[in-house]
Every structure is written in C-alpha cells, then in structure tokens.
Amino acid sequence: MTYCVGVHVEDGLVFVSDTRTNAGIDHISTFRKINFYQIEGDRILILQTAGNLATSQSVFAKIQQDITEGAERNLLNTSTMHQAALMVGEYAREVTRHAQSVADKVKGFTSSFILGGQIKNQEPELYQIYTEGNSIHSTPDTHFFQIGEVKYGKPILDRSLTFESSIEAALKAALISFDSTIRSNLSVGFPLDLIVYHKGSLSINEPLRIDRDDEYISQIRVIWNEGLKKILDEVPHVPEHYSTSQSPDKPTPSQSKTSPASAKKTKA
C-alpha cells in the first residue's frame, strides 16, 4: 500500500508521497510515486499515484511517451487542468481494462491519482482521479486529497487546515499526517518525496527526498509525540460517573424498584 497527500491552499500546493511498496512482509521495495511535467513559465503539473504499481508505472510511461513523441494530445499541451485530469483518467482506465482482460478479468489492477498544478493565466488546481477515469476537483471547502492509507492522517488535516492556511502550515500538517500514518501502518514508509509549488511561479525543482533520519522529521516526531501527551494531561479530569457503569442520576441496584415479576412472586 502507499500514502499520498495533495493540499491546495490559497498560496499554492503541497504534495507528499511515500515510496514503500510491498507484496508481503518479506518483499518490500522502494519506488517513486510522484512525477512532474513542466514547461517553465507556461505550466507545471504534479502527479501522484497509489494502488497497483504496474498500472501506475504504465500510466506514467504512456504520459511520458506521448510527450516525448509530441503526440497531438499530451499533458503539456492541454488548455486547462481539467482536460489534463480527463487525460490521466483515460490513461488509467485504458491501462486497467487491458490488464484485467489479459488476466481474465482478475481484479486488483486499479490505481488512483492526484493531479495538481497550474497553467499560465489560470489558477492552481487540484484533482483526485479514479481508476474509472472520472475525477473530482478541490474547493475551498475540500482543499486536500489523500490516496492510499488515508485514515490515519485525515483527522490531522481535517482539524488543522483551511484553504486560507499558509503553505508552511500545509506542509507541517502533511508531514505530521505521514508521521502518524507510518507509526500506525507498516505498509507506508520512508523515504518520502516532497514537492512544494508556490502560486504563480510556474516552476519547481526536483522532488525533495526525505529519509527517516532527516533532522526536521525527527524534530516533528518528538514534538508531536510530546505534544499529544501534554494535551492529554491538560484535558479536564474525567467525571467520576464516566468510569462507572451508571450515570450520575441513575439509581444503584439497591435503590431500584422491585421488578413486576419479583413483585408478583412476593405477592404469591
């Protein structure tokens, strides 16, 4: 499994992906799950993936082949980000259907994607793309997407971020969500790949590779662990009746009224 996060805030986009793949506990490998495509000064597109590794790599390969061969339709000549999302969806659907047909309709070849970026004279955008080829678009209310092992990191992003959050806050929250996920799920692991895109720049550098022993990641791990313990200690004391089997106004068994059955038996 894997975990990828794409965050869209007012001033730009943040993308973080893990690199672990596994086919059982004794077969764990490292593969890059984030690619980017750019024409500096004109457009930048970042693509993350989770799911079947062969399907994901086939989609990446087809995208790159169309760009290299100068295909009439390719990711670097679409007029909008929405068209780019539709194109990635078409590739994903085509690759998945072919793999399933060859394998006699065996399931398990699906992959999902997060696509984000900006085209000149347009606003930055973020999409989540499904194997079926359809996609959803981020909004100020839904400003981040996750794919893969999403459940461990989602509460952190839900509680800490808004569309108005700074890029730095988005990056911190994304990294903390990874720390929590890696702590709770062995199928997600280091190293991580990170891309930060600043709105209007229309250019990025190579993804930053972050290892487990990275100094800043180590600081986050310690601060987050200690912070949670401190917050837990600061939560008000639990009311006494919370730790018993009855509510404060519920009578004890000795105070309870005699049941109808018992009363009938006594009367007899």
N, C-alpha and C positions, 0 to 999 in steps of 0.2 A: 504494500500500500504506500501511500505518499500523503503529503500535505502541502497545499499551495494556497497562498493568500494574495489577493489583489485589492488594494484600498484606493478609493478615489476621494480625495479631499479637494477643497477649493483651489489650493495652490499646486496640485499635481497628483502624481500617482506613486504608489509604493507596491513593489512585488517581492515576495519572498517564497522560495521553494526549497524543499529538502531534496536530497539526492539518493535516498535509500530505495532500493528495490529488493524484493525477496521472493523466492519460490520455495519457501520453507525455512525453518530456523537454521538450517545448515547451508543455505545458499543465499547469501546476502551480497549485493553488489552496489556500486555507486554509478549513477547515470545522471547527467544534467537534464533537467526537466523544464528549462526555461530558455527560450531563444528570442532574439530581437532582430528586426528588419528595419533599416532606416535609409533614407536619402537625406543627408544632413541639410537642414534648413527648409526641408519640404515636409517630411513626415517621419514619425517613429512609431513602430508597432512592437509590442512585447507580448509574447505568447507563452503561457504556462500550461502544463498538462498533468493529469492524474489518470490512472487506470492501467489498461493493458499496455505494456512497454512497447511491444511490437507495433501495435496500432498507432501509438503516439509517434514513434520514430518514422513510421510510414507517412504519416501526415506531415511531419516536419520535412521529410525528404521530398515529398511532392511539392510543397510550398517552395522549397529551395530550387528544385528542378525547373519549375515554371519561371522563377525569377531569373535563373541563370540562362535559360533558353530564350528569354524575352517573350514569353507567351503573351498573346493578345490580352488575356485577363490574368493578372497576377497580383500579389498582395501589395506591390509597390506602385500600382497604377490605378487602384480603386479610387473613386472620387469621394467616398465617405468611409468612416469607420464601420458603419452599419453594413455596407457592402463587403468590407473585409471580413466581418463576423459571419456573414452569409457564406462567403467563400470557404472559410475554415470549416464551417458546418457541413458544406458539401463534401469537402475532402474527408472529413471524419466519417460521414455516412457512407461514402463510397468505399473507403478502406474497410470499414467494419462489415459491410454487406459482403464484400469479396472474401474476407477472412472466414466469415460464417458459412458461406456457400462452399468454400474449399473444405472446411472442416465438417461438412454435412450438418450445418445449422447448429453446431455446438455453441453454447453461449460462453461469454467470458472474454470477448474481444473488444469490449467497449472502452472508450476513453472520453473524458470530458476536458474542457479547455477554458482558460480565462484569457481574454484578449483585451489589451488596453493600449492607449497611445493617443497621438494627436496628429492631425493633418493640417497643414498650413491654412490659416484663416478660419479654422474651426476650433471648437472647444475640445479639451481632452475628454475621452470617453472610455468606459469600461464595460465589457460584456462577459457573461458566462455562457458558454456554448455546449450544448448537449450532443450526445452521440447521434441522435436523430436528425441533427442539423439545425434545429431551432435554437434561439438564444434569447436571453433577457438582458436588459440594459440597466446600468446603475442609475440611481436617482439620489437626490439629497437625503431622502429617507432610507434608501437601501444603497449605501455608499461603499460596501465591500462585498467581495465574493470569496468563497472558500471551496476548494475541491479536495477530495480525498478524505482523510481522517479529520473531519471538521468539528466534531462535538466537543473536544477538549479545549479548543481555543476560542470557540464562538462566544461564550459568556464574557470573556475579556474584551473582545472587540465590541460586543453589544453595549457593554456598560461604560466603556471609556472613550468611544469615538463618536463624533458627529461630522457632518460634511464641512463644518467650519473649523475643525481641528487643524492644527499645523501639520506640515509634513513630518516634522520631528516627532510629534505625538503619535502620528500614524505609524511611523517606523518603530517607535518604542512598543506600542501596543501589539504590532505584528510580531516582533521578536519575542515578547513575553508570551504571546499565544503559542509560539513554537516551543518555547521552554516548557510550558505546561503540557503540550502535546507529547513532546519527546519524553518527558518524565513519566507519562501515563501509558504510552504506546510504543512498543519495541519496533513496530513496522515503520516508524518515522525516525529519521536520524540525521546526524551531521555527515558531511558538511552541508551548509545552506548556501544558496545562491540569492543574491540581493541586487535589485535594481531600483533606484530612486529617480523619478522623472519630474523635473520642475516645469510647470506650465509655461508654454511659450518658447522653451529652449530649442525644441525640435532636434535634440541631440542627446545621446547618452554615451557612457563608456561601457566597457565590458562588464558583465555582472561581477560583483564582488563575491569571492568565495570565503565563507566564514567557517572556521573549524571549531571543534568542541572546546579547545583550549584558548580560543580568542579572548583577549583580556576584557573587552567590553561585554561579551556574552557571559563571562564568568561573573562580572560585577552584577549584571542583570539577575543572574541565577541567585546570587547571595541576597541581593536587596529584595527580590520578590519573595524568596522563602522567609526571610526575617520579617518582612513587611506583613505577610499574611499572618504569621504568628502573633505579631504585635497587635494587629487589628482584631484578631480573635480574642486576645486578652482584654481589649478595650470594649468589646461588646458587653452591654449590661448583664449582670448576673441573671441566670435563668430563674424565673419564678418557681417557687418550691413545688407547686402543683404540676409543673411541666414534667418533673421527674418522678411523678407518681402515676397511678393508673386511674385517677379520678380528677375531675375538675374541682375548683375551689368551692362551688356551691352544690356539689353532688354529695348526698348523704353517704356515710360509711355503711358497710353491710349491716352493722348492728342497729343503725338508725333507720334502715329501710323498712317499709311497711311489709306486713306479712302477705305473701302471695295468695291469690284466691284459692289455689289448690291447697296450700297449707292451712288456710282458714277453714276450708271445708272439712279437712281431715280432723282439725281440732274440734270443730263443732260436732262431728260424728262421735 
